[in-house]
Every structure is written in C-alpha cells, then in structure tokens.
C-alpha cells in the first residue's frame, strides 16, 4: 500500500540569478532580497464608529414599521384634505376608511371596510374610548371632536385585541389632539400656533389659538377653538335648514419629566356644540380627563405605562326646531 505524505508549506530561499547581456561582456548578479528579521506588524484595528443616536419615530413614520394594516395621518394631510374644518374628507383619503355624511349632526361616524357603529369600530380621542351611541335613522354612534384641535389620526383595520381595539370587529380609530411637540419647533422652549379661516355659503369663520411652553422638566400646552356655521344654500339656491352649529372647544395638557425614565402627564379636552338635528335644537357637551404615567428604563424588557381617564358626553334635546310641532322627545337628555 502506498504511503501518502502530507504536503507542508516551507519557506524557501531562492538562489541568486545571473543575467547576461546579449553583447557579451558584462555580467550582473542580482541579489536576493534579504529575509525580514522581524515579523510583519499586524494592521491597526479600524477606529470604532460612534453609534448613531436613536431618532424618535413620528406616528406617520411608525406605520411603515408596523406589520399590520395601519394608517396614520398628520398635520400635512389634515391641512391638505381638511380645509374648512371638514375632517371627514381627511378620513376618506385613508384606504379602506369612509364616514357617514350627516349634514345635521356634527359628530363623526367612521366606517372601516364597510363596518360602522354598534361597537364594530372603536373610536377614541387621545386613547380615551368614545362609547356614546344611539339608535335611529343615522349612524349608530358618533365621536365629537373639534377638527381645529386635531394633530393626527391613527387607523387600524381589521379585528384587533389591543387596548385601543378590544372588542372591535372592523378596527379602531384614535384621534390625537394637539400637544407640545405639535406647536413648538425643535430646540424651542415656547411658541404659539393659530389659524383663522372663512368660507362662503354658510361656512363662516373658524378660529383657533394655541400656545406651549417648556421649562426644565415641565411642559404645558393649551388651545381654544371657535366655529360658527350657518345654513347653506344648495345648487338650486334653496336654503337647507338645520345645518348650522355653534362650536366652542378647548384643551390643556401638562407633562412632568420626573427623571430620565419616568414621565407623568395630565390633560383635558372639552367640547360644547349647539346644533339642530332630528328635528330638534340639540346641545352636546363632552368632557375628557386623562392621567398617564410611563416608566421606560434602558431595558428592552421593561416598558410600563398606566393610563387613567374619565369621559362624559351629554346630549340634550332642547326644543323642536323652527317650523316643527312639539314632540314628546323635547328636553330629552342622553348621556
């Protein structure tokens, strides 16, 4: 049986090479390069590149990183599609989302993939569930919020089981109101945001004023909005009755950064609107109060949040609208 020997690499020193010219005379002996007495020095390690600091992701950008059927709109979309305070056009610009168009009731009824009302779509304001609904020849429930105070809308389509969508068959919709970062520019400690718009054919004036300030660990924001709308004329020049409203709303929020990892927040959103619907002069008052605590240390396993809130909505049927006979429903109160 033949014997196989393992080939091994060896360091071989080559002999000198004699080079002779064709003219016959001189001889030059090339010297071999001397072997290096010192081992080659290892290449220096590349300088470490500092880690890029984490950048806060805005709600509009977060939807692209969420593996779910979610959509988010911000101030840009609201200003583009919601001119004149019509938030329903903003919602209809979102895929799979529509609204029930009620010319009398200023509330918003959101439709997701053909489902709406009766708990099929969970609607909330700043994460606070809005469960007020009634049965009639209209949507089975509305959410009442001033479009001038909105900072964005988050939509999740399909059945969900999270806190904002528990029990919802078609999805959830959360309307985010103005906060400190929506008013202050980067690296600014105080600022204001205001708007005044006017529209013909009964749209009237809409005014909003807000301000925010940040001092040390405390930041405060406040806003107030007013909207007067009259009856409008249709394409035939006929006045459409019971399409007016008188809306007054406001909000206030306080944030306290207890330390690097803990934050405490308090807020309130108030809404008061007088309008005519279902043949009656009505009044809707909505009061929302929130308290939030968060603890987010430098630990991927800990992200604790506690939310406490109270919400009360009262609808009053004051009197029959002009030109209608009194009915038994006058002075009815629904909460």
Helices and strands as residue ranges (DSSP letters): E 17-20, E 27-30, H 59-62, G 63-65, E 70-73, H 75-81, G 83-85, H 87-92, E 97-99, E 110-112, E 121-125, E 128-129, G 147-149, E 150-157, E 171-177, H 180-183, E 190-199, E 204-215, E 218-229, E 245-257, E 262-277, E 280-295, E 304-320, E 333-334
